Amino acid sequence: MDVHDAGVAADHIARARKLAPLLTAAAPRIDVACELPGDVLDAMHADGMFRLLVPRSLGGAELDPATYIQCVEAIASGDASVAWCMNQGSGCSLSAAYLEPAAAREVFGGKRDVLAWGQGPGAKAIRTDGGWRVSGTWAFASGSRHATWLGAHCPCFEVDDTPQRYPDGRTWERTMLFPRERAKIEDVWQVVGLRGTGSDTYTVKDLFVDDAHTLTRDRPDERRESGLLYRFSGMNIYASGFAAVALGIARATLDAFIDLARGKTPALTQASLRDSAMIQSAIGIADAKLHSARSWLIQVLSSTQVEVAIAGELNTDQRMRIRQASTYAIHQAKEVVDVAYHEAGATAIFDANPFERRFRDINTVTQQVQGRRSHFETVGQHLLGSQPSLRWV
């Protein structure tokens, strides 16, 4: 990273850290509304937090992944739902590198343009003149309430319902992009944590999407942007970015517990928390866990960036390292939050204090696909010389 790039990186990280107090103050409102309020969105847009991975050719920041996740972490220290939406939308914005230039400008050219998408088993795209007829329902569309465009991942079929396939037999899947207002949105987001993500379900039926607004994600032969960032896949960004969400939650929770421990004397005791050897040790270990997990994740991304700048593409070893470091960071972060929540005692159960919301949020992060412990099995298979599925790496 040259001096100019280092300055740009530091500036964006500083902007994200500056937003954290505002997000902390807004967190109760975000939680109740189950979406990001207008003032929060205004602040995030003003500092370009939804455009960090948009190509420079479209006015985005096009940050490198190691810098980007530090921005996500800073936002998560203020509010996890905001950071989750930020990372989900940023992962979606990688699609700008695969679209025809005119379509990319239409979808991502505005300063408040955001793309969201979800999971849609059973979805279908049928070939027609100039495009596709798309039908299906997609769930877990984080950020869809403030999105301007939605995406639909679809297996592709001929008019006669014959599946389109790659030469190796796999079903050909494309992502179809369309304005949000063309979908029917269903509010289903009544959940334990990450409430503010508004991860609704949406449906379209026989919607025409022209070829220019479709892409196959992470296909080198469709990539139109040459920047280093776009050698990384959406899965690399989702994994490391959601790990950064977990790290931000854990750091804020541990810091809040340290502040509490400096002044609290538990009921029916005479010794303050700060004078307890058990608490002192717990804090020291928790802090070490966070620093080590965070440093490893950043180091893995940084070294991979250097290697990919030379080789041109990520290899399987690099993808496995990102998956391993990301999953490890998520679970180390959860352990830290668990300790802080438990040792805070009854203080932690009140809405007025930050512990219970962050406890709910971290336990929702670990339930998402990026937090699955089975990712360690995949990494282990790779290290042992087996041929694991690469779907989630």
Protein Blocks (a to p, Z undefined) as FASTA:
>chain_A
ZZklmmmmmmmmmmmmmmmmmmmmmmmmmmmnopacfklmmmmmmnopmmmmgcfklopa
opafklmmmmmmmmmmmomklmmmmmmmmmmmmmmmmgcfklmmmmmmpmkbccddddde
hiacdddehiacdedddehiehklmpcbdcdddddddfkopacddfkopacdddddddfk
lpccddfbdcfbhmlnopacdddehiacdfklgccehiaklpcbfbfklmpcfklmmmmm
mmmmmmmmmmmmmmmmmmmmmmpccehiabdfklpmklmmmmmmmmmmmmmmmmmmmmmm
mmmmmmmmmnopacfklmmmmmmmmmmmmmmmmmmmmmmmmmnmmmlmpmkbmklmmmmm
mmmmmmpmklpmklmmmmmmmmnopacdfklZZ
